[in-house]
């Protein structure tokens, strides 16, 4: 048998912060690649959607982390 410890993988919050951005970025490029538009319009859409998603993810993570901090204090 192996001598490896069978401990659960403990990921901290700062290690998972990149995951939502990568998932949304992947979805944006996937959906925009299926459009039959001019490449300038596609580029503009990618930039606008990326900015919007970054703002939404920022505020959602701020809300969730604030709720976790308040739960720990009580």
SULMO-V911542 format. One record per pair of residues at least 24 apart in sequence whose ideal C-beta (glycine too) atoms are under 10 Angstrom apart, sorted by sequence separation. I is the first residue (numbers start at 1). J is the second residue. D is the distance in whole Angstrom. If there is no record, write none. Layout:
BEGIN
i=(I/I)
j=(J/J)
d=(D/D)
END
This chain:
BEGIN
i=(25/28/24/25/28/24/27/24/25/21/24/25/23/24/21/24/20/21/24/20/23/20/21/20/21/20/17/20/21/20/17/16/13/17/13/13/13)
j=(49/52/49/50/53/50/53/52/53/50/53/54/53/54/53/56/53/54/57/54/57/56/57/57/58/58/57/60/61/61/61/61/61/65/64/65/68)
d=(9/10/9/7/7/8/9/10/8/9/4/9/10/8/8/8/9/7/7/10/10/9/6/5/10/10/9/8/10/7/7/10/9/10/9/7/8)
END
